[in-house]
Amino acid sequence: VDLKNIRDVKGISLKKTEGVIAIRSMTSLSEIAESAKVNKYFPLLVDAINSTNDPQYKNRATIGGNIAYNDASSDVMAALLVLNAVVNITGNDGDKKVHVDSFIETTSEIIISVDIPLPSVGTRGSYLKYKNPANEDAVCGIAVLLEKSKEGIVSNCRIAITGVSLRTSRLKKVEAALAGKVLSGE
């Protein structure tokens, strides 16, 4: 099903009262990376998108397509996993909200948008990857989001890895090991 001519599935909006940025499913990756709102609140997502230098890919690929396809080396999915994104879908059973980490592709539902919760003060994130030199896919990519207290204690940690298994996934044991710890140079 081609959704490109439906106006209501494109665009980015800041919903401060809901505490999210909503990105409609057919918004291209280049539009997301160039958005001042996204750059302000989610530089991690922008880094993940810009980790590929292919302008044709960034101009044609969409956030909804990245979620639906869920490629094993998806930079965008790694970022969305650590950002705790929620996928808004519609289908025969009506509208649903599904966390991106439990989203399973289906043929009977359509992705409408993605809501990404605005970060709290003290939250930092980064995306780094080792690229396949032939196509710039992630041989190994890692997204990290850390929230720490004023004392430097990790209060929330989300880490996702891509390119090394059949699906992009979170490293929940590593997250648990860092929770409650004071970060140091080591």
Secondary structure by P-SEA (a helix, b strand, c coil): cccccccccccccccccccbbbbcccccaaaaaaccccccccaaaaaaaaccccaaaaacccaaaaaaacccccaaaaaaaaabbbbbbbccccccccccccbbbbccccccbbbbcccccccccccccccccccccccbbbbbbbbbcccccccbbbbbbcccccccccaaaaaaaacccccccc
